[in-house]
Amino acid sequence: MGMSAEDERAASPRDEEWPEAEKAEKLARGAALKWASGVFYRPEKLEGLGHYRRRETQRNSSIQSRLKSTVQSYLEGVSAGLEQLRSAAQEVQSVCQDLGAARWALLDSADHFQGLKQMRELMEEHVQLASVVQVLPQIFSVHEVFSQILQLLHGQHLLEAHVELMMVEQLRDDILSQLHLRGLSSAQATVLSYFSGLQDLNESLAKQLWDIVGSSLRLVREDPVLFVSAVRIIEREEKIDDTLLLEATFLPPGRPKGWRQKFYQVLQDTITGARFHTPRMDAEGPGLAKHLAALQKDIVSELHVVKDLMVQCVPAHYNILSVCTATYHQALSSHLQEILREDLDKQGLFLLLEWALHVYHSPEMMGHPDLLPEVDVSALDPLMSSELVDQTERRYVMKVKASVIEWMQRTLEVEFKEWFREEEPETDHQGFFQSALPAIVMQMLNENIQVASLITDSLQQKIYNMALEELEAFLGRLRDALVQCGTQHQQDRAVPKYYISHLLAVLNNNLALSNSVASLHPDTACREVPASLQAALDRMQKKATQLLLEELLQDLQPLCLQLPSRKWLSGSQLVGSMCEVIDKYAKDFSRVRKPLFTLLLAESELLVANQYLRALLQRKMVCKSREERGQLCHRLLQDATQLRELFCGLGLEKSQQSLEAVFALRELICLKDPALLSLEVVGFITKYPDVSDEHISTLLDIRGDVSKEVRHVVLEMMAQHPQVLPEGYRPIFSTILVPVPELPFCLRKGKCA
């Protein structure tokens, strides 16, 4: 069913005025249609339509009755509220009328109050005059009281004197307060003049108080009565100050006195002046040690007095033990800074660091069992700041460094003199040459590092770094001294007499230093030797080895000059003589430890091989026939074999020998077919990549049967196979310079011969 046009027009204003009602009605209709379609979805269900209609009618009637009841109760409440508002309005109107009547009554009585003003003023004046009359006897007796107070002060009856003094001050302050309230500032000067003696008495009392406070540590042990009296007087004055400051209406002259703060200041000045304003002390270690020991003893003793006696003589809120502890701490900190301004030696710097960082907090001083737990300096700033500690540590390192340099220089001078003595160096239990140098140097460095460990880890690390730097510098100076000794020996081989023995001792010493350096490191888990120091040790070893090899070379050179020759080729004992020289040096080399002995053998073998090849290539001997080539090959085989067996017998393995180059070179000379030389040369240069074209050309010249074409092919083959020196390769041929063949002179546009 639809709505008619009239219904729509009638509903339209209501819908515009109540849109929520329209929405609710639509929702209700929709819900009803949904319910009806669910109930009457089959024709037989229409029979119960009347029943549903009656039930819904009853339900609507019930809802309407509840709505009417609710609306009725709301209307009754509104009616009661309106009645109460009407009654309140009438009462307010009545009150307003009564207030107006009271106002007019007060206005009528105002004239009567004017007559009472004069009576009030007379009353106030009478009260004031009565007060003045009462205090006149006290005012007239002020100067007599002054005399009594002065006598009490002279007799050190401080409490009685202070009571009298407070009474006179109270009288003066009351008079000044009254004058201040009445604005009579001009009269205040007269009052202050009359009571001028108070200022002198206050100063006299204060002087005695501060003298007592300054002697408090002695008084609390001998007779604490005076000290307790002084504290009581100070507390009285503090209470008066607090009261006047709290009222804040009038502050009498001289207030606030602040005597409690002055008490702290005098006590702190006494502590500081008694112990720390001392004349300039001895900057050396012993004098400073005595001074620090005296400070330690006195401070602990005085803190015992404060803790056990003075604390009982002052109020708890004074925190006298904490104040004294902080005062000693701050005064000590400043005092240590003053000491550090002096030019302390290394012992003095060490004592100061040890005392400030360890002794001060130890059970012998601030951590004393009798002082704990009341005395606690852990909450205070460090006695020495981290910056000051670092600065002091650096100063200490510089002092130690100067001492180390001096000692090392002396050790070097003694060592240098030992080289020129007319006797061999000392030996250890195994017969190895050595001197006291490594033990002296390492002991000196290790002791300084261990001593620094008693202070801080940072100082130990600084000393360790300095020790390595100075050891590296010392090795440089030792190397220079060794070079100087070698130069003198070159000028006269008889000086030093035991030159080789001392060189061997230097090698053993260098090895001992190298093995001991790691033990200097503070951290046992980190025992690496710095690269720069290891390089200095290597340079030292290399220089001593070089000087030894130069000695060997000087003895071998006269023999090498006879190579090659026809006499040598025909069966000379030249190499046998060389073996004797080498064997003699090997016996000397046996006085060094095994790694050094092996190194010297290897370097000696390389030197011998190099000199042998150098003699063969630089003073080339051209074979004139196949028989001479065979004879040369036989001699090379015998010499190389004899030398190899010698070094093998001395303990140098074949794989470590360079004499294999002689065997390889012999193979090139012994090759019967020159046409195969190119292949053999490629294998040779592969094995010995430092061989040059000049070396190969010289070898081809020695053969004496190589044509220009074969030479060209060999050199061309070498050019096609350039070699790169592998890592770890020991050069043999690169140090051998061979004469450059002279080129034939050519005419312009002509053919060379």
TARAQUI-V836433 format. One line per field, one symbol per residue. phi: phi as a letter, one per 40 degrees, with the letter a starting at -180 (. if undefined). psi: psi as a letter, one per 40 degrees, with the letter a starting at -180 (. if undefined). A space follows every 10 residues. Layout:
phi=???
psi=???
//
This chain:
phi=.bcccccccc cccccccbcc cccccccccc cccccccccb cbdccccccc cccccccccc cccccccccc cccccccccc cccccccccc cccccccccc cccccccccc cccccccccc cccccccccc cccccdcccc cdcccdcccc cccccfcccc cccccccccc cccccccccc ccgccccccc cccccccccc cccccccccc ccccbccccc ccaccdcccc cccccdcccc dccccccfca bccgbccgcc ccdccccccc ccccbbcccd ccccddcccc cccccdcccc ccccccccbc dccbccccfc cccccccdcc ccdccccccc cccccccccc dccccccbcd ccccbcccdc cccccbcccc cddbcccccc cccccccccc cccccccccc cccccccccb ccacccbccc gccaacddcc cccccccccc cccccacccc cccccccccc cccccccccc cccccccccc caccbccbcc cccccccccc cccccccccc cccccbbccd cccccccccc cccccccccc ccccccddcc ccbcaccccc hccccccccc cccccccccc cbcdcccccc cccccccccc ccccccccbc bcccaccccc cccccccccc cccccccccc hccccccccd cccccccccc cccccccccc cccccccbcc cbcccccccc ccdgbccccc dccccccccc bcbbcccgcc cbcccbcbcc cccccbccgb ccc
psi=hiiidddddd dddddddgdd dddddddddd dddddddddf eideeededd dddddddddd dddddddddd dddddddddd dddddddddd dddddddddd dddddddded dddddedddd dddddddddd ddddeddddd eddddddddd ddddefgddd dddddddddd dddddddddd defgddeddd ddddfdeddd dddddddddd ddddfddddd ddgedddddd dddddddddd dddddddfdh hiieiidfdd dddddddddd dddddegiih iheidddddd dddddddddd dddddddddd deeiidedfd dddddddddd ddddddddde eigiiddddd dddddddddd eieebefhde diedhhedei iidhiddddd dddddddddd dddddddddd ddddddddde ifiiiiiaee ehiiiedddd dddddddddd ddeecidddd dddddddddd dddddddddd dddddddddd dheehidfdd dddddddddd dddddedded hdhdegfihi dddddddddd dddddddddd dddddddddd eeiiidddde fifddddddd ddddddddde eiiddddddd dddddddddd ddddddddgi hhheiddddd dddddddddd ddddddddde ehideeieed ddddddddde hdhddedddd dddddddgee hidddddddd dddeehiddd ddddddddde giihhihehh idddehhihh ihiihhihfi ii.
//
